[in-house]
Amino acid sequence: MDKRARVMAALRREPVDRPPVSFWRHVPDVDHTAPGLAEAMLAFQRRWDLDFVKVMSSGVYCVEDWGCQVAYRGSPYGAKQCTKHAVERRADWDRIRALDPGAGALGRELEAVRLLARGRADDAPILHTLFSPLTVARKLAGDRAVTDLREAPDTVEPALEAITETMARHAQAALAAGADGLFFATQAATPEVVSADEWSRGELPRMRRMLETVAGASAFTLLHLHGRDIYFDRAATLPVHAINWHDRLTGPTLAEARGHFSGGLVGGLAEWRTLLHGPADAAAAEARDAIAQAGGRGILVGPGCVLPLATPDAHLAAVVSAVKGAR
C-alpha cells in the first residue's frame, strides 16, 4: 500500500499491510521562516520515511499577529513561548478582533505548507497544526484567560468568537495551500484548565463549528487532547478522523478507547519516558504493544505529544523497524 492509502484505511479501521507510523519534533532554530520550517519538515520526513507529516509550527504562531512577542527559551521539547502577552489587562480582550487568515505569521505558516506540499517526494498526508479557541486564548493571555472568562465572560466571549472565526478561516486556507488535513490541538480539555462542564459549554461547541467548516475538505483531521484526565468521551463526539492523547500517561488506554471512538487512534509511545530514555528494545516493544492493544486495526503508531529534542535516533529507528515489520 502507498502511504496515503495505508493511512486512510487505518482511519476507517480497515485492513492494512502494516500500521502507519509517525512522530514529530519542534525545530525552534528555523521555524520562524517558511522556507526554514518547510525544509526541516522535508528533511525529517526523508530521514524517517513516515506515513504522515505533522507540520511542526512553533506552537505560538497563532498569536503573533495579535501582538504576542515570542521566543525560544530552552524548552526541552523545543516549543517557543510568549515572552510578552497580547492580553495583559482585562480591557485588552477588546483588541482581539478577527484577522486576515493569510497575512502575517498566519500567512508565513501557509507558505510553509505550500513549500512542503511542493517539495515532498511521496504521498504522505500533510497535517497543518491548528489550535482550539480556548487554547489560543490562553496563549494570548496566560493564566488570566480562564480567570477572566469566569469573572467577566461578556468581555472574553467576543474575543473567543474572533479567534474561532480567524482559526476556522485559517484552517480552510491551509487546506487550500496544500495540506491534506489538520492536527487540531486543544490544551484545555482537562480539569487542569477548566471543568468538564465549562469545557463542554464553551470550548466544545466552538471546536465543533471550526471542524464543520472543513468537514468536506480535510481528508485527515487528527484531534490532539493535551494533558491528564482528558475529557475523552466528550471530545470523541467531534467530527474528526482520529484522536491522539498521552495514552501512556493518562486514560483511556488504546484498548479502552476502541470502544469509545470509531475512528483511528494515534499513540502508543511514551515520548517523555521510553522514547527519550530507552532502551531501544523497550521503544520497539511499546510500539508492538500499541498494535496489539488495537487488534492491528485503526492504530497509527505515534507519540502522545511532541518528541523531546534529545530523543535518540536509535530509539526512533527501533520504533520504525518494529512497526514496518508488523503485519
C-alpha positions in Angstrom: 0.0 0.0 0.0 1.2 3.6 -0.5 1.2 5.9 2.5 -2.0 7.7 1.8 -3.9 4.5 1.2 -2.5 3.0 4.4 -3.4 6.0 6.5 -6.9 6.3 5.1 -7.6 2.6 5.6 -6.3 2.8 9.2 -8.6 5.7 9.9 -11.5 3.6 8.7 -10.3 0.6 10.7 -9.9 -1.4 7.6 -7.1 -4.0 7.0 -3.7 -2.6 6.2 -0.4 -4.1 5.1 1.1 -2.8 8.3 0.1 0.1 10.7 1.1 3.6 9.8 3.7 5.3 12.0 4.7 8.9 12.5 6.2 11.2 15.1 7.0 14.9 15.3 9.6 17.2 16.8 9.9 21.0 17.0 12.6 22.9 15.1 13.0 26.1 17.1 16.1 27.3 15.3 14.3 27.6 11.9 10.6 27.6 12.4 10.4 31.4 12.2 10.6 31.4 8.4 8.5 29.5 5.9 11.5 28.0 4.0 13.3 27.0 7.2 10.2 25.2 8.6 9.4 23.5 5.3 12.9 22.3 4.7 13.2 21.0 8.2 9.9 19.0 7.8 11.1 17.6 4.4 14.5 16.6 5.9 12.8 14.9 8.9 10.5 13.0 6.5 13.4 12.0 4.3 15.2 10.7 7.4 12.4 8.6 8.8 10.1 7.8 5.9 7.0 8.4 8.0 3.4 7.7 6.9 2.1 11.2 7.6 3.7 14.6 8.3 2.7 16.9 11.1 3.9 20.4 10.3 5.8 21.5 13.4 4.9 25.1 13.7 6.3 26.9 16.7 3.1 26.5 18.8 2.7 30.2 19.2 2.5 31.2 15.6 -1.3 31.6 16.1 -0.9 34.6 18.5 1.9 36.6 16.9 -0.4 38.6 14.7 -2.5 39.7 17.8 0.7 41.2 19.4 2.3 38.4 21.4 6.1 38.5 21.4 7.6 35.0 21.1 10.9 33.4 21.6 12.6 30.1 22.3 13.7 29.9 25.9 15.3 26.4 26.0 12.3 24.1 26.5 13.4 20.5 26.2 10.5 20.0 23.8 11.6 22.8 21.5 8.4 24.9 21.9 8.6 28.7 21.7 6.8 30.7 24.4 5.1 34.1 24.6 7.6 36.4 26.3 5.0 39.3 26.3 1.3 38.5 26.1 -1.0 40.4 23.9 -3.6 40.4 26.7 -2.1 41.8 29.9 -5.2 43.5 31.3 -8.8 42.6 31.2 -9.5 45.5 28.9 -7.1 44.1 26.3 -9.5 41.5 25.2 -11.4 44.2 23.3 -8.4 44.4 21.0 -8.7 40.8 19.9 -10.6 41.1 16.6 -10.8 38.7 13.6 -7.6 38.7 11.5 -6.8 38.1 7.9 -6.0 34.3 8.0 -3.4 34.6 5.2 -1.4 37.6 6.4 1.5 38.0 8.9 2.5 35.0 10.9 -0.6 33.1 9.7 0.5 33.7 6.1 4.0 32.5 6.9 2.6 29.2 8.0 0.5 28.8 4.9 3.7 29.5 2.8 5.5 26.7 4.7 2.6 24.3 3.8 2.9 25.3 0.1 6.6 24.7 0.1 6.2 21.4 1.9 3.5 20.2 -0.4 5.6 21.1 -3.4 8.7 19.5 -2.0 7.5 16.2 -0.7 8.7 13.1 -2.5 5.8 10.8 -1.7 2.1 10.9 -0.9 2.4 11.0 2.9 -0.5 13.2 4.1 0.5 16.7 5.4 -1.3 17.9 8.6 -1.2 21.6 9.4 -1.2 22.4 13.1 -4.2 24.3 14.4 -5.3 25.2 17.9 -8.7 25.4 19.6 -10.1 28.8 20.6 -9.5 28.5 24.4 -6.0 27.2 23.7 -5.3 30.2 21.6 -6.8 32.5 24.3 -4.5 31.0 26.9 -1.5 31.6 24.7 -2.7 35.2 24.3 -3.2 35.9 28.0 -1.6 33.2 30.0 -3.2 32.1 33.3 -5.6 35.1 33.3 -7.5 33.8 30.3 -9.6 31.3 32.4 -10.0 33.7 35.3 -11.2 36.5 33.0 -13.6 34.1 31.3 -15.1 33.1 34.6 -15.3 36.5 36.1 -16.1 38.6 33.0 -17.5 36.4 30.3 -19.0 39.3 28.4 -15.5 40.7 28.0 -13.8 37.5 26.8 -16.6 35.8 24.7 -16.3 38.3 21.8 -12.6 37.6 21.7 -13.2 33.9 21.6 -15.6 34.4 18.7 -12.9 36.4 16.8 -10.4 33.6 17.5 -12.8 31.0 16.3 -13.6 32.8 13.1 -9.9 33.5 12.4 -8.7 30.0 13.1 -11.6 28.4 11.1 -10.7 30.6 8.0 -7.0 29.8 8.5 -7.8 26.1 8.6 -9.6 26.4 5.2 -6.7 28.4 3.8 -4.2 25.7 4.9 -6.1 23.1 3.1 -6.3 25.3 0.0 -2.5 25.8 0.3 -1.8 22.0 0.0 -2.4 20.5 3.5 -4.2 17.2 3.3 -5.6 17.6 6.8 -5.3 19.2 10.2 -3.6 18.4 13.5 -6.2 20.1 15.7 -4.9 20.5 19.3 -6.7 21.5 22.4 -4.7 22.1 25.6 -7.9 22.8 27.6 -9.9 19.5 27.6 -8.6 18.7 31.1 -9.5 19.6 34.7 -6.0 21.1 34.9 -7.6 24.0 32.9 -11.4 24.1 33.2 -14.1 21.8 34.5 -15.8 19.3 32.2 -19.0 21.4 32.2 -17.1 24.6 31.4 -15.3 22.9 28.5 -18.5 21.3 27.2 -20.4 24.6 27.3 -17.8 27.0 26.0 -15.0 25.2 24.1 -16.6 22.1 22.6 -19.2 24.0 20.5 -16.6 26.3 19.1 -14.3 23.4 18.2 -17.3 21.7 16.5 -18.0 24.9 14.5 -14.4 25.1 13.3 -14.3 21.4 12.4 -17.6 21.6 10.5 -16.2 24.3 8.2 -13.5 21.9 6.9 -15.5 18.6 7.1 -15.7 18.2 3.4 -12.2 19.3 2.6 -9.9 17.7 5.2 -9.0 14.1 4.4 -7.4 13.5 7.8 -8.3 15.6 10.9 -6.4 14.4 13.9 -7.6 15.7 17.3 -4.9 16.1 19.9 -6.1 16.1 23.6 -3.3 17.5 25.7 -3.0 16.9 29.4 -4.1 14.5 32.1 -7.6 13.1 32.8 -8.8 14.4 29.5 -12.5 14.7 28.5 -12.1 11.9 26.0 -15.7 10.8 25.7 -17.0 14.3 25.1 -14.2 15.1 22.6 -14.9 11.8 20.8 -18.2 13.3 19.6 -16.4 15.8 17.4 -16.3 15.2 13.6 -12.6 14.1 13.4 -11.0 11.1 11.8 -8.6 10.2 14.6 -7.6 11.1 18.2 -4.2 11.4 19.8 -3.5 11.8 23.5 -1.0 10.9 26.2 -2.2 7.3 26.3 0.8 6.1 28.3 0.3 8.8 30.9 -3.5 9.1 31.3 -6.6 7.2 30.5 -8.1 5.8 28.4 -5.7 3.1 27.2 -5.7 2.4 23.5 -7.7 -0.8 24.1 -10.3 1.1 26.1 -10.6 3.9 23.6 -11.5 1.5 20.8 -15.0 1.2 22.4 -15.5 4.9 22.8 -14.4 6.2 19.4 -14.9 4.6 16.0 -12.1 6.3 14.1 -8.3 6.0 14.2 -6.2 6.0 17.4 -2.8 7.7 17.2 -0.5 6.9 20.1 1.2 4.1 22.0 4.6 5.7 22.5 5.7 7.4 25.7 7.7 10.3 24.4 8.7 11.6 27.8 9.8 8.2 29.1 10.5 5.3 26.7 11.4 7.2 23.6 13.6 9.6 25.5 15.3 7.2 27.9 15.0 3.8 26.1 16.4 1.4 25.8 15.7 0.9 22.1 14.2 -2.6 22.7 11.7 -1.0 25.1 10.6 1.5 22.5 10.1 -1.2 19.9 8.1 -3.3 22.5 5.9 -0.3 23.2 5.1 0.0 19.5 4.2 -3.6 19.2 2.1 -3.4 22.4 0.2 -0.5 20.8 -0.6 -2.5 17.8 -1.7 -5.4 19.9 -4.0 -3.3 22.1 -5.8 -2.1 18.9 -6.0 -5.6 17.5 -4.0 -4.4 14.5 -6.9 -2.3 13.2 -7.3 1.5 13.4 -4.0 2.2 15.1 -1.5 4.7 13.8 1.6 4.4 16.0 2.9 7.6 17.3 3.8 9.6 20.5 1.4 11.1 22.9 2.8 14.5 22.1 5.8 16.2 20.6 9.2 14.4 20.9 11.8 15.9 23.3 14.6 17.4 21.3 17.1 15.0 22.9 15.2 11.8 21.8 17.9 9.5 20.5 17.7 8.4 16.9 18.3 4.8 17.9 15.0 4.8 19.8 13.1 6.2 16.8 14.8 3.8 14.5 13.7 0.9 16.7 10.1 2.0 16.6 10.0 2.4 12.8 11.6 -1.0 12.4 9.1 -2.7 14.7 6.1 -1.1 13.0 7.3 -1.7 9.5 7.9 -5.3 10.4 4.4 -5.7 11.7 1.7 -7.4 9.7 
